[in-house]
Structures are given as C-alpha cells and as structure tokens.
Amino acid sequence: MKKILAILLALAMVSGVSAQRHGGGFRGGYRGGGTRVIVSAGGFYPFGAYYGFGMPFGYGYPYGYPYGGYTQRPSKLDLQIEDIKHDYADKIASARADDGLSRKERRNEVKALKRERDNTILQAKKSYYKR
C-alpha cells in the first residue's frame, strides 16, 4: 500500500512539473522573462486582501503594477539581434539534422555557423552604435 501511494505521489509531482510553462516569450516577438509568480494574502474580493493590503504593502493593485508592469520597449538593436539569433538557430538545427554529412563535418558546420552568428551580432552592434 505504501509503494502504491509513493508511486501515485511521484506521478502527481511529475505531471505537475511537466504542466509548467518553460522558458520565456514566444518565437518571433519580444517578451522577456518566463512565468510570473503572484503572491497574494487572501482569497477572493470580499473575504481576502484587495487594494493596498497585499504583499508587499503599499501597492495599490492586487496583482502588482497595472497592465503587466512598467517594461521598456526593446530597441531596434535588440530586435535585430533577436532576429539574427532566430535565423542562425534555424540554420544550426538544419545543419545538425543533415544526414548527408559525417558527424565530424556536422560539428564543424555547427561551429562555423556559431562563429558566423557571433560575428554578425558584433557587426550589428558596431553599425548600430556607429550612427
């Protein structure tokens, strides 16, 4: 009976962890960070903490700042670097999946693509700050 209970508990924990959202953002757009943790000190409106009484005290909204917080817009450089990284991630994935090359050639191709990606990002930074 103890073994069955332990197995069920382990399965519940694994399914709970696998249901979590991993990483941050979505492909093709800018969104920093992963999941947001909200700490509240109560239940729902009439019975729990509401405006001004949550943790930390003094904030006037129940879930932090309004409209998702005060975030800065990404600069053109940030968007350009993100596009470069996405393009090279696709190139690297296709190079890794290429069965026409030997393992050593695939490794060398991936290393060359990573060097090229880093140089392209460096050139983008130089041209952005040169203006």
C-alpha positions in Angstrom: 0.0 0.0 0.0 2.9 2.4 0.8 4.5 1.6 -2.5 1.3 2.4 -4.4 0.9 5.7 -2.5 4.5 6.6 -3.2 4.1 5.9 -6.9 0.9 7.9 -7.1 2.6 10.8 -5.4 5.6 10.7 -7.7 3.3 10.6 -10.8 1.3 13.6 -9.5 4.6 15.6 -9.0 5.8 14.7 -12.4 2.6 15.7 -14.1 2.5 18.9 -12.1 6.1 19.8 -13.1 5.5 18.9 -16.8 2.5 21.2 -17.0 4.6 24.2 -16.1 5.5 26.7 -18.8 9.1 26.6 -19.7 11.4 29.3 -21.0 10.2 32.8 -21.9 8.4 34.5 -24.6 7.2 33.4 -28.0 9.0 32.9 -31.2 9.1 35.9 -33.5 8.3 38.6 -30.9 9.9 40.2 -27.9 8.9 39.2 -24.5 11.4 38.9 -21.7 11.3 36.5 -18.8 9.5 33.3 -18.0 6.5 32.8 -15.8 5.3 35.4 -13.3 4.8 34.4 -9.7 1.9 36.2 -7.9 1.8 36.3 -4.1 -1.4 37.3 -2.5 -2.6 37.2 1.1 -6.1 36.1 0.8 -9.0 34.6 -1.2 -11.3 36.4 -3.5 -12.5 40.0 -3.2 -15.0 40.3 -0.3 -13.0 38.0 2.0 -9.4 38.4 1.0 -6.8 41.1 0.8 -7.5 43.6 -2.0 -6.3 47.1 -2.9 -3.4 48.2 -0.8 -3.4 45.2 1.6 -1.4 42.7 -0.4 2.2 41.8 -0.1 4.3 44.0 -0.2 2.1 46.6 1.5 1.5 49.9 -0.2 0.9 48.9 -3.8 -2.5 49.9 -5.0 -3.2 46.9 -7.2 -3.9 43.3 -6.2 -1.5 41.7 -8.7 1.4 44.2 -8.9 1.6 47.1 -11.3 -1.3 47.6 -13.8 -1.1 46.3 -17.3 1.7 43.9 -16.8 4.2 46.3 -15.2 6.4 49.0 -16.5 8.6 47.5 -19.2 10.7 49.3 -21.7 10.2 48.8 -25.4 13.0 46.8 -27.0 15.4 48.9 -29.1 15.9 48.3 -32.8 19.3 46.7 -31.9 17.6 44.2 -29.5 15.1 43.2 -32.2 17.8 42.9 -34.8 19.9 40.7 -32.6 16.9 38.5 -31.7 16.2 38.1 -35.5 19.8 37.1 -36.1 19.7 34.6 -33.3 16.5 33.0 -34.6 17.8 32.8 -38.2 21.0 31.1 -37.0 19.2 28.8 -34.7 17.2 27.5 -37.7 20.5 27.2 -39.8 22.2 25.3 -36.9 19.2 23.0 -36.5 19.1 22.2 -40.2 22.9 21.6 -40.1 22.5 19.2 -37.2 19.8 17.3 -39.0 21.7 17.0 -42.3 22.3 13.2 -42.7 24.4 13.8 -45.9 27.4 14.9 -43.8 29.6 12.9 -41.5 29.5 13.6 -37.7 32.7 15.5 -37.8 31.6 17.6 -40.8 28.3 18.4 -39.0 30.2 19.5 -35.8 32.5 21.7 -37.9 29.5 23.2 -39.7 27.7 24.0 -36.4 30.9 25.6 -35.0 31.3 27.7 -38.2 27.6 28.8 -38.0 28.0 29.8 -34.3 31.1 31.8 -35.1 29.3 33.5 -38.0 26.3 34.3 -35.8 28.6 35.9 -33.2 30.4 37.9 -35.9 27.1 39.0 -37.4 25.8 40.2 -34.0 29.1 42.0 -33.4 28.8 43.8 -36.7 25.2 44.7 -36.0 26.3 46.3 -32.7 29.1 48.2 -34.3 26.9 49.6 -37.1 24.2 50.5 -34.6 26.5 52.4 -32.3 28.4 54.0 -35.2 25.4 56.1 -36.2 
